[in-house]
Amino acid sequence: MSNGIAQQVTDENFNYLVSLPMYKIGKGPLILFDEVHNNASTLKGSYSTFGKLLLSDGYNVISSKEKVSLELLKKNKDLRNRECNV
């Protein structure tokens, strides 16, 4: 028996295609992914596969380096068809 230490590793090549998307691509609600706290979990890193899944379901996904506020939400509420950064 070993005392190995395991670490989760993201499979960034995993791609699940949604056969019946909730929204047309780029027409769904905006999801702002909070990356302002220097999180290890980012859309470019461990959450990249989840971000791709949301995009394939029609959501708009954007990472945010700003603190979430009413102003940030207002500024980003109509960002449909913007290039998502996942």
C-alpha positions in Angstrom: 0.0 0.0 0.0 1.4 3.4 -0.9 0.8 6.9 0.4 0.6 8.4 -3.1 -0.7 11.9 -3.5 -3.1 12.3 -6.4 -3.8 15.5 -8.3 -6.7 16.1 -10.6 -5.7 16.9 -14.1 -8.1 18.3 -16.7 -8.6 16.5 -19.9 -8.6 19.6 -22.2 -9.2 17.4 -25.2 -12.5 16.1 -24.0 -15.3 17.5 -26.1 -19.0 16.7 -25.5 -21.2 17.8 -28.3 -24.7 18.8 -27.2 -27.2 17.2 -29.7 -30.1 19.5 -28.7 -28.6 22.8 -27.4 -30.8 24.8 -25.1 -30.0 27.9 -27.2 -28.7 28.6 -30.6 -25.0 29.0 -30.5 -24.1 32.4 -29.1 -27.8 33.3 -28.3 -28.0 32.0 -24.8 -27.5 33.9 -21.5 -24.2 35.3 -20.6 -22.1 33.5 -18.0 -19.4 35.6 -16.4 -16.7 33.3 -14.9 -15.1 34.9 -11.8 -11.4 34.9 -12.2 -10.6 38.0 -10.1 -9.4 36.1 -7.1 -6.3 34.6 -8.7 -8.1 31.2 -8.7 -6.3 28.2 -9.9 -9.6 27.2 -11.6 -9.9 29.2 -14.8 -11.6 28.9 -18.2 -8.2 28.6 -19.7 -7.2 25.8 -17.2 -9.2 23.3 -15.2 -12.6 24.7 -16.3 -11.9 24.8 -20.0 -13.9 21.7 -20.7 -16.9 23.0 -18.8 -16.7 26.3 -20.6 -16.7 24.4 -24.0 -19.7 22.4 -22.9 -21.6 25.7 -22.0 -20.6 27.2 -25.3 -21.9 24.1 -27.2 -25.2 24.5 -25.3 -25.5 28.1 -26.6 -24.4 30.1 -23.6 -22.0 33.1 -23.9 -19.1 32.4 -21.6 -16.6 35.1 -20.6 -13.9 35.1 -18.0 -14.0 38.2 -15.8 -10.9 39.7 -14.2 -13.1 42.4 -12.6 -14.9 42.1 -9.2 -18.5 41.2 -9.8 -20.7 44.2 -9.5 -23.9 45.6 -10.8 -21.9 47.8 -13.2 -20.0 44.8 -14.5 -23.3 42.9 -15.1 -24.9 45.9 -16.8 -21.8 46.4 -19.0 -21.8 42.7 -20.1 -25.6 42.0 -20.4 -25.8 42.4 -24.1 -22.6 40.7 -25.3 -24.2 38.1 -27.5 -22.2 36.9 -30.5 -19.0 38.2 -28.9 -16.1 35.9 -29.2 -16.1 33.8 -26.1 -12.7 33.3 -24.5 -12.8 29.6 -23.6 
